Each structure stands twice: as C-alpha cells, then as structure tokens.
Amino acid sequence: MLLALTACIGITALVDIDRVITGFHQMFLSESKWVLNPAKDRSVWMFRTNMYADVIITLGIIVGVVAIGTIGGTYLLTKGKK
C-alpha cells in the first residue's frame, strides 16, 4: 500500500511538480504561510524551482527503496516459519 502511494506521488511529481507542491502546502499549511511574493521573499530568490522537484524525487526514491527493503526483508524472515 505504501509502495503504491509512493509510486503515485512520484509519477505525479514527475508529470506536474507544481501540483504536488501546491497540494502538499494546502494540506499542511495555512494560506498565508506558504504563498510567496517573488518581489520580497528571499526563498524564491535563493532556490530554483527544479531544486524542489529534485528533493521530492530523491525522497520518493528513498521511501521506495526502504519500502521494498522492508517488504523483502519481512518476506525472507517469515518464509521459513510456515
């Protein structure tokens, strides 16, 4: 289940990173905390948009590898106990 959710978020991030970032911020932050003004907010100047995509893709890969490792490890540990 976690692996499928991670894959869906990862594919969506690859296709439309802006939608993923907007959805994340709408779920976890109030409107006034995440809407940035490029004329006065330094974080808009400091970080390029692709950096956020790179971070999300990297985290997705890490979560996917951990999920696959957990599933594989659980299978190997329980395989001989039946």
N, C-alpha and C positions, 0 to 999 in steps of 0.2 A: 504494500500500500504506500509506504513512504517512498519507495523507489519510483513508483508510478507518478506520485505527486511531484517528486523532484524532476522527473523527466518532462512532465507537462510544463512546469515552471521554466525549466531550462530551454525547451523548444520555444515557448512564448517569448522568453528573453532574447533568443537569437533572432526571432522574427520582428519583434517590436519592443525594444528595451524601454521606450518611453512609457508604454502601457504598464509594464511591470513596476517601474519606479513609481508611477502615479498611483497605482493600486496599493502598493506597499505603504506609501505615505498616507493615503486616505484611510487605510485600516488602522494605522498605529499612531498617527499624529493629528492634532487639530489643524484646521486650515491655515491659521496664522503662523504656525511653527515651521512649515515646510515650503511655502510658496516664496520663492526668492525673486528679488528685484536685481537684474543684472547691472543696473546703474549704481547700486550702493552695497550689494552683498559680495564680500570678498571670496566666499567659497565658490561662487560662479566663475570668478576670475582665475582662481587657483587650480581648479580641477576641470579637465576636459571631459566632455560627455562620454567619450569612449572608455574612460577610466572606470566609470560606474558599470558599464557593460562587462569589462574585464573582471571586475570584482565579483559580480553576480555569476558569471560563467565559472570562475575559479571556485567559488563557494559551492556551486552546483556540482562540479566535478568532485570536490572533496566529499560532499554529502553522499553522492552516488557511490564513490569508492568505499566509503565507510559502510553504507547500507549493503552493498554487495558482499563486502568482507564479513559483516555481521550475519547475513543470511547464509553465506557459505560456511562460516565457522560453526554456526548453530547446526547446520545440516551435518557437517563432519563429526561434530561432538555427539549428536543424537543418533547417527546412523547405526552405530554398533550396539545400541542399547535396546533395540526392538526385539 
